[in-house]
């Protein structure tokens, strides 16, 4: 009951919060749906790994 009263009090703010949550949810779902398996066809030169069978990720930048 309290949430309904507060959302009706500031309608513009409530709609903007709902819109931001909807956009964020859409982006998370869209990015998750477009992830590809990097190991699929890893031996091919045209693959995302450039023909290398091993693929590595780092959470920290690799300094050279």
N, C-alpha and C positions, 0 to 999 in steps of 0.2 A: 504494500500500500504506500509506503514511504517513497519507494523508487518511482512509482507512477506519479505521485504528486510532484516530486522534484523534477522529473523529466518534462512535465507539463509547464512548470514554472519558467524554465529557460529552454524554450523549444529549439532555438537556433544552436545553442551549445550542444544540446542532446543530439541533434541531427548531425552536427559536425563530428562528434565523437563516434556515432554509429557509422558515418561515412569513412572515417579514418580506420576504424576496425575492419570494415568491409574491404577496403583497399589493401590493408595489410594481410588479411586472410587470403585474398585473391593472389597477391604476389607470392606468398609462401606456397600456395597450392600450385601456381603456374611454374615456379622454379622447380619444385619437387617433381612435377609431371614431365619436365623437359630434361631431366638428368639422364645421361646415357652411360652405359657401362664402358669404361675405358679399356677393359680387358677384352672386349669383344672384337675380334679381328685385329688384335694387337700386332700380329706379324706382318700385316700389310703396310706398305710404305705410305699409303694415303690415309692411314688411320690417325687418330688423335695423338698417338704416341710416336708417330714418325717411323714406325717399323720396329721399335724397340719392344721387347716382350715384357720388360719390367717398367713399372710406373711408381713413382714416389711422390709423396706429399709432405710438406713441412709446415708446421704452425708458426715457425719463426723464419725470418728472411735469411736466405743463404747468401753470405757475403763472399765475394770472390777477390 
